[in-house]
């Protein structure tokens, strides 16, 4: 019974390159959330997706960041033209349905380092 | 707007003692969920315990219990008989039933268990 899977676990990019982070939710989960964690801080919400739909992207920077959750395959968080300030841990979480009582289960995270 | 406050940046406890990690929250939504997550040095986010706003009894999961005081808007985590493996960052989080389905996290408390 696999949990939430994320890859890669570590990603190093030079300024100006693109970063692609992948997330496969738990089996049976159709709701995916992306969070970002800066060093020594709590997680900050970025985007909430269901299959083929972005439900809430209120936490996403307006430029360079995009997310998708296609009908087939993992959810992708894409960061174009990365800058040093994008260095952080990016976590994906999934839940089976929506609602305040639904637990979000997290993947191991992707640590992005921008040189 | 929802807000989570954890006022203890760090705590040091002797092994086998009980420890209480503080969490206060603010929300105008009558229906919400409160969650605690553990983040060990390896970085993953581990779900510990959940409390619903309408739950009459405090949640318990093994050595973890949640001291829920709704009128005070507090949701403290109690760990009984602490173990060395409990050393980690602990995050309190809240999710409202209305609107965005995001989790809002506190800044975290770093717990260190001394032998």
Interface residues (C-beta under 8 A of the other chain):
Chain A: X31 X33 X35 X41 X42 X43 X44 X45 X48 X55 X56 X58 X59 X89 X91 X93 X98 X99 X100 X101 X102 X103 X104 X105 X106 X107 X108 X109 X111
Chain B: X4 X29 X31 X32 X33 X35 X37 X43 X44 X45 X46 X47 X50 X52 X53 X91 X93 X95 X96 X97 X100 X101 X102 X103 X104 X105 X106 X107 X108
